[in-house]
Amino acid sequence: PVNPKNWLKVLQTISEVSEEATKVGAYQKGLKKGLTPEESAYQARDLMDFNRMGNSVQSANRVFTFLNANLQGKDKLIRSMKEHPIRTSARIAGSTLPPSALALASYANANEKQKEMMDNMTQQEKDTYWSYA
């Protein structure tokens, strides 16, 4: 029989393996760039350290799904902006401007039915997603 409890364990294992694989790749990349093993390990761990949290966030993270991941992402962005403001800004622009331009072009070239569909989206959908007609 299929036990739903096992699904959670399988998904958790997949998530952990994926996260570790990313860190191993970052570690190896650091070594190739000439970093010491210690520097490379620190940078690999700092990619997105979901284990980094205080007691209050640990408790709240049980109630609010992905709270710690959300906070860690914002913290990493702020630290990156402080350490490498130009490079970080360029990466943000490079990842947001092309899809934004495509969404605007899509809307500009949409027919009336497509525009109506996009206009009727909820504000949350408009704020969260790029919409293409």
TIVO-2410 file (N, C-alpha, C; in nm, 3 decimals):
# residues 133
REC num residu      c1      c2      c3 atome chaine
REC   1      P   0.082  -0.120   0.000     N      A
REC   1      P   0.000   0.000   0.000    CA      A
REC   1      P   0.087   0.127   0.000     C      A
REC   2      V   0.038   0.228  -0.065     N      A
REC   2      V   0.109   0.356  -0.073    CA      A
REC   2      V   0.076   0.436   0.053     C      A
REC   3      N   0.180   0.479   0.121     N      A
REC   3      N   0.164   0.553   0.245    CA      A
REC   3      N   0.201   0.700   0.221     C      A
REC   4      P   0.109   0.794   0.240     N      A
REC   4      P   0.139   0.936   0.218    CA      A
REC   4      P   0.257   0.986   0.301     C      A
REC   5      K   0.282   0.924   0.417     N      A
REC   5      K   0.397   0.965   0.498    CA      A
REC   5      K   0.527   0.941   0.422     C      A
REC   6      N   0.532   0.836   0.341     N      A
REC   6      N   0.652   0.808   0.262    CA      A
REC   6      N   0.673   0.913   0.154     C      A
REC   7      W   0.565   0.969   0.100     N      A
REC   7      W   0.578   1.072  -0.003    CA      A
REC   7      W   0.656   1.192   0.051     C      A
REC   8      L   0.622   1.232   0.173     N      A
REC   8      L   0.689   1.346   0.234    CA      A
REC   8      L   0.838   1.317   0.250     C      A
REC   9      K   0.872   1.197   0.292     N      A
REC   9      K   1.013   1.159   0.307    CA      A
REC   9      K   1.084   1.161   0.173     C      A
REC  10      V   1.018   1.110   0.069     N      A
REC  10      V   1.078   1.108  -0.066    CA      A
REC  10      V   1.101   1.251  -0.115     C      A
REC  11      L   1.000   1.337  -0.099     N      A
REC  11      L   1.014   1.476  -0.141    CA      A
REC  11      L   1.123   1.548  -0.063     C      A
REC  12      Q   1.132   1.520   0.066     N      A
REC  12      Q   1.235   1.581   0.149    CA      A
REC  12      Q   1.373   1.535   0.103     C      A
REC  13      T   1.388   1.408   0.073     N      A
REC  13      T   1.515   1.354   0.025    CA      A
REC  13      T   1.554   1.418  -0.108     C      A
REC  14      I   1.458   1.429  -0.200     N      A
REC  14      I   1.486   1.492  -0.330    CA      A
REC  14      I   1.531   1.636  -0.310     C      A
REC  15      S   1.464   1.708  -0.222     N      A
REC  15      S   1.500   1.847  -0.194    CA      A
REC  15      S   1.641   1.857  -0.137     C      A
REC  16      E   1.675   1.770  -0.042     N      A
REC  16      E   1.807   1.772   0.019    CA      A
REC  16      E   1.916   1.738  -0.081     C      A
REC  17      V   1.892   1.637  -0.164     N      A
REC  17      V   1.991   1.598  -0.266    CA      A
REC  17      V   2.012   1.711  -0.364     C      A
REC  18      S   1.905   1.776  -0.406     N      A
REC  18      S   1.915   1.887  -0.500    CA      A
REC  18      S   1.994   2.002  -0.440     C      A
REC  19      E   1.966   2.036  -0.315     N      A
REC  19      E   2.037   2.145  -0.249    CA      A
REC  19      E   2.185   2.112  -0.232     C      A
REC  20      E   2.215   1.989  -0.193     N      A
REC  20      E   2.355   1.949  -0.175    CA      A
REC  20      E   2.430   1.948  -0.309     C      A
REC  21      A   2.364   1.903  -0.416     N      A
REC  21      A   2.428   1.900  -0.547    CA      A
REC  21      A   2.466   2.041  -0.591     C      A
REC  22      T   2.380   2.136  -0.566     N      A
REC  22      T   2.408   2.276  -0.600    CA      A
REC  22      T   2.529   2.325  -0.522     C      A
REC  23      K   2.536   2.290  -0.394     N      A
REC  23      K   2.648   2.335  -0.311    CA      A
REC  23      K   2.779   2.268  -0.352     C      A
REC  24      V   2.773   2.141  -0.389     N      A
REC  24      V   2.894   2.071  -0.436    CA      A
REC  24      V   2.945   2.137  -0.563     C      A
REC  25      G   2.854   2.170  -0.654     N      A
REC  25      G   2.893   2.237  -0.778    CA      A
REC  25      G   2.956   2.372  -0.750     C      A
REC  26      A   2.899   2.448  -0.658     N      A
REC  26      A   2.955   2.579  -0.622    CA      A
REC  26      A   3.091   2.564  -0.556     C      A
REC  27      Y   3.107   2.462  -0.474     N      A
REC  27      Y   3.236   2.435  -0.409    CA      A
REC  27      Y   3.343   2.405  -0.514     C      A
REC  28      Q   3.311   2.318  -0.609     N      A
REC  28      Q   3.407   2.283  -0.714    CA      A
REC  28      Q   3.440   2.403  -0.802     C      A
REC  29      K   3.341   2.486  -0.829     N      A
REC  29      K   3.364   2.606  -0.909    CA      A
REC  29      K   3.459   2.701  -0.836     C      A
REC  30      G   3.442   2.713  -0.704     N      A
REC  30      G   3.530   2.797  -0.624    CA      A
REC  30      G   3.674   2.747  -0.627     C      A
REC  31      L   3.692   2.616  -0.619     N      A
REC  31      L   3.827   2.560  -0.626    CA      A
REC  31      L   3.892   2.589  -0.761     C      A
REC  32      K   3.814   2.578  -0.869     N      A
REC  32      K   3.867   2.606  -1.003    CA      A
REC  32      K   3.906   2.753  -1.018     C      A
REC  33      K   3.839   2.841  -0.944     N      A
REC  33      K   3.871   2.984  -0.949    CA      A
REC  33      K   3.994   3.017  -0.864     C      A
REC  34      G   4.046   2.916  -0.794     N      A
REC  34      G   4.166   2.938  -0.714    CA      A
REC  34      G   4.141   2.966  -0.567     C      A
REC  35      L   4.018   2.951  -0.522     N      A
REC  35      L   3.989   2.971  -0.380    CA      A
REC  35      L   4.045   2.854  -0.300     C      A
REC  36      T   4.074   2.880  -0.174     N      A
REC  36      T   4.116   2.771  -0.086    CA      A
REC  36      T   3.994   2.683  -0.059     C      A
REC  37      P   4.015   2.559  -0.015     N      A
REC  37      P   3.900   2.475   0.019    CA      A
REC  37      P   3.806   2.539   0.122     C      A
REC  38      E   3.864   2.611   0.219     N      A
REC  38      E   3.782   2.676   0.322    CA      A
REC  38      E   3.697   2.787   0.262     C      A
REC  39      E   3.759   2.873   0.177     N      A
REC  39      E   3.684   2.983   0.113    CA      A
REC  39      E   3.575   2.928   0.022     C      A
REC  40      S   3.610   2.825  -0.052     N      A
REC  40      S   3.515   2.765  -0.144    CA      A
REC  40      S   3.397   2.703  -0.069     C      A
REC  41      A   3.426   2.637   0.043     N      A
REC  41      A   3.319   2.576   0.124    CA      A
REC  41      A   3.228   2.684   0.182     C      A
REC  42      Y   3.287   2.794   0.229     N      A
REC  42      Y   3.206   2.903   0.285    CA      A
REC  42      Y   3.113   2.961   0.178     C      A
REC  43      Q   3.168   2.987   0.060     N      A
REC  43      Q   3.085   3.044  -0.047    CA      A
REC  43      Q   2.976   2.947  -0.091     C      A
REC  44      A   3.008   2.819  -0.096     N      A
REC  44      A   2.908   2.720  -0.136    CA      A
REC  44      A   2.795   2.713  -0.033     C      A
REC  45      R   2.830   2.716   0.093     N      A
REC  45      R   2.727   2.712   0.198    CA      A
REC  45      R   2.644   2.839   0.200     C      A
REC  46      D   2.705   2.951   0.164     N      A
REC  46      D   2.638   3.080   0.169    CA      A
REC  46      D   2.543   3.103   0.052     C      A
REC  47      L   2.538   3.011  -0.045     N      A
REC  47      L   2.446   3.028  -0.158    CA      A
REC  47      L   2.306   3.057  -0.107     C      A
REC  48      M   2.255   2.971  -0.025     N      A
REC  48      M   2.125   2.990   0.039    CA      A
REC  48      M   2.123   2.894   0.157     C      A
REC  49      D   2.162   2.944   0.272     N      A
REC  49      D   2.175   2.859   0.390    CA      A
REC  49      D   2.043   2.857   0.467     C      A
REC  50      F   1.961   2.754   0.440     N      A
REC  50      F   1.830   2.746   0.504    CA      A
REC  50      F   1.841   2.701   0.650     C      A
REC  51      N   1.958   2.657   0.693     N      A
REC  51      N   1.976   2.619   0.833    CA      A
REC  51      N   2.007   2.739   0.921     C      A
REC  52      R   2.030   2.854   0.859     N      A
REC  52      R   2.066   2.976   0.930    CA      A
REC  52      R   1.938   3.044   0.978     C      A
REC  53      M   1.906   3.027   1.106     N      A
REC  53      M   1.788   3.093   1.163    CA      A
REC  53      M   1.796   3.093   1.314     C      A
REC  54      G   1.734   3.193   1.373     N      A
REC  54      G   1.727   3.201   1.518    CA      A
REC  54      G   1.609   3.121   1.571     C      A
REC  55      N   1.598   3.116   1.703     N      A
REC  55      N   1.492   3.038   1.767    CA      A
REC  55      N   1.353   3.087   1.731     C      A
REC  56      S   1.334   3.220   1.727     N      A
REC  56      S   1.201   3.273   1.698    CA      A
REC  56      S   1.158   3.241   1.555     C      A
REC  57      V   1.252   3.251   1.460     N      A
REC  57      V   1.218   3.217   1.321    CA      A
REC  57      V   1.196   3.067   1.308     C      A
REC  58      Q   1.272   2.988   1.382     N      A
REC  58      Q   1.254   2.843   1.377    CA      A
REC  58      Q   1.112   2.805   1.420     C      A
REC  59      S   1.062   2.869   1.524     N      A
REC  59      S   0.925   2.842   1.570    CA      A
REC  59      S   0.823   2.891   1.468     C      A
REC  60      A   0.842   3.013   1.418     N      A
REC  60      A   0.748   3.070   1.321    CA      A
REC  60      A   0.751   2.994   1.190     C      A
REC  61      N   0.866   2.939   1.154     N      A
REC  61      N   0.880   2.865   1.027    CA      A
REC  61      N   0.791   2.741   1.025     C      A
REC  62      R   0.757   2.689   1.142     N      A
REC  62      R   0.668   2.572   1.149    CA      A
REC  62      R   0.524   2.610   1.113     C      A
REC  63      V   0.490   2.736   1.137     N      A
REC  63      V   0.354   2.784   1.111    CA      A
REC  63      V   0.343   2.847   0.973     C      A
REC  64      F   0.441   2.930   0.938     N      A
REC  64      F   0.438   3.002   0.810    CA      A
REC  64      F   0.534   2.934   0.713     C      A
REC  65      T   0.476   2.864   0.616     N      A
REC  65      T   0.554   2.786   0.521    CA      A
REC  65      T   0.656   2.874   0.449     C      A
REC  66      F   0.778   2.828   0.443     N      A
REC  66      F   0.888   2.892   0.371    CA      A
REC  66      F   0.926   3.030   0.425     C      A
REC  67      L   0.889   3.061   0.549     N      A
REC  67      L   0.926   3.190   0.607    CA      A
REC  67      L   1.077   3.207   0.609     C      A
REC  68      N   1.148   3.106   0.658     N      A
REC  68      N   1.293   3.118   0.667    CA      A
REC  68      N   1.356   3.129   0.528     C      A
REC  69      A   1.308   3.052   0.432     N      A
REC  69      A   1.362   3.061   0.296    CA      A
REC  69      A   1.340   3.202   0.240     C      A
REC  70      N   1.225   3.259   0.267     N      A
REC  70      N   1.194   3.394   0.223    CA      A
REC  70      N   1.292   3.494   0.285     C      A
REC  71      L   1.311   3.483   0.416     N      A
REC  71      L   1.403   3.574   0.486    CA      A
REC  71      L   1.547   3.556   0.439     C      A
REC  72      Q   1.589   3.430   0.420     N      A
REC  72      Q   1.726   3.405   0.376    CA      A
REC  72      Q   1.750   3.462   0.236     C      A
REC  73      G   1.651   3.451   0.149     N      A
REC  73      G   1.664   3.507   0.014    CA      A
REC  73      G   1.680   3.658   0.018     C      A
REC  74      K   1.600   3.724   0.099     N      A
REC  74      K   1.610   3.870   0.112    CA      A
REC  74      K   1.744   3.910   0.174     C      A
REC  75      D   1.787   3.835   0.276     N      A
REC  75      D   1.915   3.864   0.340    CA      A
REC  75      D   2.030   3.849   0.241     C      A
REC  76      K   2.026   3.743   0.161     N      A
REC  76      K   2.132   3.719   0.062    CA      A
REC  76      K   2.134   3.831  -0.041     C      A
REC  77      L   2.017   3.876  -0.085     N      A
REC  77      L   2.009   3.986  -0.181    CA      A
REC  77      L   2.069   4.113  -0.122     C      A
REC  78      I   2.035   4.145   0.001     N      A
REC  78      I   2.088   4.266   0.066    CA      A
REC  78      I   2.240   4.257   0.080     C      A
REC  79      R   2.290   4.141   0.124     N      A
REC  79      R   2.435   4.125   0.137    CA      A
REC  79      R   2.505   4.134   0.002     C      A
REC  80      S   2.444   4.077  -0.102     N      A
REC  80      S   2.503   4.085  -0.236    CA      A
REC  80      S   2.505   4.228  -0.286     C      A
REC  81      M   2.399   4.304  -0.259     N      A
REC  81      M   2.396   4.445  -0.301    CA      A
REC  81      M   2.504   4.526  -0.230     C      A
REC  82      K   2.529   4.495  -0.103     N      A
REC  82      K   2.634   4.566  -0.029    CA      A
REC  82      K   2.773   4.530  -0.080     C      A
REC  83      E   2.796   4.402  -0.109     N      A
REC  83      E   2.928   4.354  -0.149    CA      A
REC  83      E   2.958   4.382  -0.296     C      A
REC  84      H   2.859   4.365  -0.383     N      A
REC  84      H   2.879   4.380  -0.528    CA      A
REC  84      H   2.759   4.452  -0.589     C      A
REC  85      P   2.743   4.582  -0.562     N      A
REC  85      P   2.622   4.651  -0.606    CA      A
REC  85      P   2.602   4.653  -0.758     C      A
REC  86      I   2.707   4.673  -0.833     N      A
REC  86      I   2.692   4.681  -0.979    CA      A
REC  86      I   2.661   4.544  -1.037     C      A
REC  87      R   2.737   4.443  -0.997     N      A
REC  87      R   2.714   4.308  -1.049    CA      A
REC  87      R   2.574   4.257  -1.011     C      A
REC  88      T   2.534   4.280  -0.887     N      A
REC  88      T   2.403   4.234  -0.842    CA      A
REC  88      T   2.292   4.307  -0.917     C      A
REC  89      S   2.307   4.438  -0.934     N      A
REC  89      S   2.207   4.515  -1.009    CA      A
REC  89      S   2.197   4.467  -1.153     C      A
REC  90      A   2.312   4.437  -1.214     N      A
REC  90      A   2.312   4.388  -1.352    CA      A
REC  90      A   2.241   4.253  -1.362     C      A
REC  91      R   2.264   4.167  -1.265     N      A
REC  91      R   2.197   4.036  -1.266    CA      A
REC  91      R   2.046   4.050  -1.247     C      A
REC  92      I   2.006   4.140  -1.160     N      A
REC  92      I   1.863   4.163  -1.140    CA      A
REC  92      I   1.801   4.216  -1.269     C      A
REC  93      A   1.866   4.314  -1.329     N      A
REC  93      A   1.815   4.371  -1.454    CA      A
REC  93      A   1.810   4.265  -1.564     C      A
REC  94      G   1.914   4.183  -1.572     N      A
REC  94      G   1.920   4.080  -1.675    CA      A
REC  94      G   1.814   3.973  -1.660     C      A
REC  95      S   1.767   3.953  -1.537     N      A
REC  95      S   1.666   3.849  -1.517    CA      A
REC  95      S   1.523   3.904  -1.514     C      A
REC  96      T   1.507   4.036  -1.501     N      A
REC  96      T   1.372   4.092  -1.496    CA      A
REC  96      T   1.332   4.173  -1.619     C      A
REC  97      L   1.427   4.241  -1.682     N      A
REC  97      L   1.391   4.325  -1.797    CA      A
REC  97      L   1.343   4.245  -1.918     C      A
REC  98      P   1.411   4.138  -1.960     N      A
REC  98      P   1.361   4.064  -2.078    CA      A
REC  98      P   1.218   4.010  -2.063     C      A
REC  99      P   1.183   3.942  -1.953     N      A
REC  99      P   1.045   3.895  -1.943    CA      A
REC  99      P   0.944   4.010  -1.930     C      A
REC 100      S   0.985   4.120  -1.867     N      A
REC 100      S   0.895   4.235  -1.857    CA      A
REC 100      S   0.868   4.295  -1.994     C      A
REC 101      A   0.974   4.309  -2.075     N      A
REC 101      A   0.958   4.361  -2.211    CA      A
REC 101      A   0.871   4.268  -2.295     C      A
REC 102      L   0.891   4.138  -2.280     N      A
REC 102      L   0.811   4.041  -2.354    CA      A
REC 102      L   0.663   4.049  -2.313     C      A
REC 103      A   0.637   4.065  -2.184     N      A
REC 103      A   0.498   4.076  -2.137    CA      A
REC 103      A   0.433   4.202  -2.192     C      A
REC 104      L   0.506   4.314  -2.193     N      A
REC 104      L   0.451   4.438  -2.248    CA      A
REC 104      L   0.424   4.425  -2.397     C      A
REC 105      A   0.517   4.365  -2.469     N      A
REC 105      A   0.499   4.345  -2.613    CA      A
REC 105      A   0.381   4.252  -2.640     C      A
REC 106      S   0.367   4.150  -2.557     N      A
REC 106      S   0.257   4.056  -2.572    CA      A
REC 106      S   0.123   4.126  -2.552     C      A
REC 107      Y   0.116   4.211  -2.451     N      A
REC 107      Y  -0.009   4.284  -2.425    CA      A
REC 107      Y  -0.038   4.383  -2.538     C      A
REC 108      A   0.066   4.451  -2.585     N      A
REC 108      A   0.048   4.549  -2.693    CA      A
REC 108      A  -0.003   4.484  -2.821     C      A
REC 109      N   0.033   4.359  -2.844     N      A
REC 109      N  -0.007   4.289  -2.966    CA      A
REC 109      N  -0.124   4.194  -2.945     C      A
REC 110      A  -0.184   4.196  -2.828     N      A
REC 110      A  -0.295   4.105  -2.797    CA      A
REC 110      A  -0.425   4.155  -2.862     C      A
REC 111      N  -0.513   4.061  -2.892     N      A
REC 111      N  -0.646   4.100  -2.942    CA      A
REC 111      N  -0.734   4.139  -2.824     C      A
REC 112      E  -0.854   4.187  -2.852     N      A
REC 112      E  -0.943   4.238  -2.745    CA      A
REC 112      E  -0.977   4.131  -2.641     C      A
REC 113      K  -1.001   4.009  -2.685     N      A
REC 113      K  -1.036   3.900  -2.592    CA      A
REC 113      K  -0.918   3.870  -2.499     C      A
REC 114      Q  -0.797   3.869  -2.555     N      A
REC 114      Q  -0.678   3.842  -2.473    CA      A
REC 114      Q  -0.654   3.956  -2.374     C      A
REC 115      K  -0.672   4.082  -2.419     N      A
REC 115      K  -0.654   4.196  -2.330    CA      A
REC 115      K  -0.758   4.193  -2.217     C      A
REC 116      E  -0.881   4.157  -2.251     N      A
REC 116      E  -0.986   4.149  -2.149    CA      A
REC 116      E  -0.950   4.043  -2.045     C      A
REC 117      M  -0.900   3.929  -2.091     N      A
REC 117      M  -0.860   3.822  -1.999    CA      A
REC 117      M  -0.749   3.872  -1.904     C      A
REC 118      M  -0.651   3.942  -1.960     N      A
REC 118      M  -0.541   3.991  -1.878    CA      A
REC 118      M  -0.589   4.102  -1.784     C      A
REC 119      D  -0.678   4.188  -1.832     N      A
REC 119      D  -0.731   4.296  -1.747    CA      A
REC 119      D  -0.814   4.241  -1.631     C      A
REC 120      N  -0.876   4.125  -1.649     N      A
REC 120      N  -0.961   4.066  -1.546    CA      A
REC 120      N  -0.885   3.980  -1.445     C      A
REC 121      M  -0.754   3.972  -1.458     N      A
REC 121      M  -0.675   3.897  -1.361    CA      A
REC 121      M  -0.681   3.968  -1.226     C      A
REC 122      T  -0.666   3.893  -1.119     N      A
REC 122      T  -0.664   3.955  -0.986    CA      A
REC 122      T  -0.537   4.038  -0.972     C      A
REC 123      Q  -0.540   4.132  -0.880     N      A
REC 123      Q  -0.423   4.216  -0.858    CA      A
REC 123      Q  -0.304   4.132  -0.812     C      A
REC 124      Q  -0.332   4.029  -0.732     N      A
REC 124      Q  -0.223   3.942  -0.686    CA      A
REC 124      Q  -0.158   3.871  -0.804     C      A
REC 125      E  -0.238   3.822  -0.898     N      A
REC 125      E  -0.182   3.757  -1.017    CA      A
REC 125      E  -0.098   3.855  -1.098     C      A
REC 126      K  -0.146   3.977  -1.111     N      A
REC 126      K  -0.072   4.079  -1.186    CA      A
REC 126      K   0.060   4.113  -1.117     C      A
REC 127      D   0.058   4.116  -0.983     N      A
REC 127      D   0.178   4.150  -0.907    CA      A
REC 127      D   0.278   4.035  -0.900     C      A
REC 128      T   0.230   3.913  -0.913     N      A
REC 128      T   0.313   3.795  -0.892    CA      A
REC 128      T   0.370   3.735  -1.020     C      A
REC 129      Y   0.295   3.743  -1.130     N      A
REC 129      Y   0.333   3.672  -1.252    CA      A
REC 129      Y   0.351   3.766  -1.370     C      A
REC 130      W   0.433   3.723  -1.465     N      A
REC 130      W   0.437   3.788  -1.595    CA      A
REC 130      W   0.328   3.721  -1.677     C      A
REC 131      S   0.243   3.799  -1.739     N      A
REC 131      S   0.132   3.743  -1.816    CA      A
REC 131      S   0.155   3.768  -1.964     C      A
REC 132      Y   0.135   3.664  -2.042     N      A
REC 132      Y   0.154   3.672  -2.187    CA      A
REC 132      Y   0.024   3.635  -2.256     C      A
REC 133      A  -0.014   3.714  -2.357     N      A
REC 133      A  -0.136   3.686  -2.432    CA      A
REC 133      A  -0.106   3.590  -2.546     C      A
***
